[in-house]
Amino acid sequence: KKWFAVIGDPIAHSKSPNMHNTWFDEMNIDAAYIPIHVKSEDLENAVASLKMLGASGWNVTIPHKQTIIPYLDELDPLAKKMGAVNTVLCLPDGSLKGYNTDGAGFVHSLEEVIGNDKKTLEVLLIGAGGAARGIAFALQQYGYHNLTVTNRTVEKAKEIVSELGEGRALSITETEHSLDKFGIVIQCTSAGLGNSEFRLPLSLEKLQEGAIAADIVYNPLMTPFLLEAQMKNAKIVNGLGMFVHQGAIAFRYWLEQYPNTNNMIKRLTDELN
Ligand code: ATR
């Protein structure tokens, strides 16, 4: 029997165990997936223990996505570029390979809603933290090359653009003035998460009619950003698809099969509503 895990701190509210165990059931795979609470100071021991106990792979969540890297033997090129790992695969020779499926999960989710024929649209990324970086690199890899990054701290947006080797960085104010040129607008900040005094990272006053507005947050499903965008007649994409697809891509690295994402999105949407 194969087994998998997710390690993080905190971990109790993770929806990953339920998601992967449901897929194992649906696909008659004899495997199990468990959450493991790992504090930062225990990370090295936890990795050694998972390996010793024969885990086939695991997911990595906050706060270990960057700090796990020194304990891995090999990194997928995208994970290396992002400097963050959310999926580990234990190879037959016992070595550990790190992947990052967050950014690709976002692109799969986006394309599930908008199709894959809109790669020439101007794309705006709001935010320049870890999540935004991952999405920027994945968008580039999937053929989206008209990328603008805006962030409260514009220097961080400039860093992403310089690492990408293409695209532009704009201040929040400059972006607000030119918002109508973007066909796809992606909210990647943690602004207001777990905070009742939510303020949008930027004004959507000039949002293009019919633009696509996506958020990486999925709890709540309808974020203040998406609500505002919907009022401006945008087509909205919530963050749940990203979560489900990052899991599905990890699942494929582990088991070489792609699970049913549509049913899972429906099921989790019902749970979150
Ligand atoms: P994550 O890994 O989720 O991306 P992060 O790396 O801490 O988290 O990045 C958080 C992002 O949210 C950053 O873009 C941050 O902007 P700064 O780089 O200027 O800090 C953005 N953010 C967080 N709180 C914000 C707020 N109150 N208003 C605007 N942007 C905010």
Residues whose N, C-alpha, C, O or C-beta is under 5 A from the ligand:
A	BS01	ATR	G127 A128 G129 G130 A131 A132 N151 R152 T153 K156 C188 T189 S190 A191 G192 P201
